[in-house]
């Protein structure tokens, strides 16, 4: 049986490194951009949560703190970038 990558549509050989996704099989090279974007998103999320958990201005409302706003914006931008890598087919 011939497996096709659900990202790029190219055949995947059995000896080739690949990952299994809910929609099928994908080349490892096709998932690398999404993994990198996910790592950036997670780091931004951790930075935001760390700040919110220790900042006195963020305790009543995180939106009121300028640093909290900046970190939240960075996290949202990283989240959108990660989502975009999942939606776009690999080159």
TORDREN-59168 format. One record per residue (C-alpha): x, y, z. Coordinates in steps of 0.1 Angstrom, whole numbers, plus 5000, padded with zeros to 4 digits. Each point is the difference from the previous one (the first is absolute). Example, Ala and Ser with C-alpha at 12.3 -4.5 7.8 and 13.67 -1.06 7.14 Angstrom:
// residues 2
512349555078501450344993
// end
This chain:
// residues 91
500050005000501350344991499850275026499650364989501050295022496950195010502050335000501949994966498349704983503349834991500449635007501649895033502349704999499949765030503750065009499450385000499450185033496450105002497450095026496449885002497450275003496249955005499650074962502749764988503749984998502350304995503750044991502250115030501350294978496550124994499350035038503250185009498750364994496949925021502149865028502350315000497050235001498449795028503250045021499950374995496350015010500649795031502950225011497950324995497149845020502449905029501450365000496550145002498949775028503250055020499550384998496349995009500749775029502650235016498850354990498050205026498450214972498949694981498349835030496750184998500050034962502849904976498950244973500850315022503749935002502150134970502549715003497149755002498550154969503349984981500549635010496449914992500450174965503249804995498349685009497050074978502350074971501949685005496749815003498950144966503349914984499849655014496549964987501050134966502749734997497449735007497750144973502650054972501249714979503749945002502150134970
// end
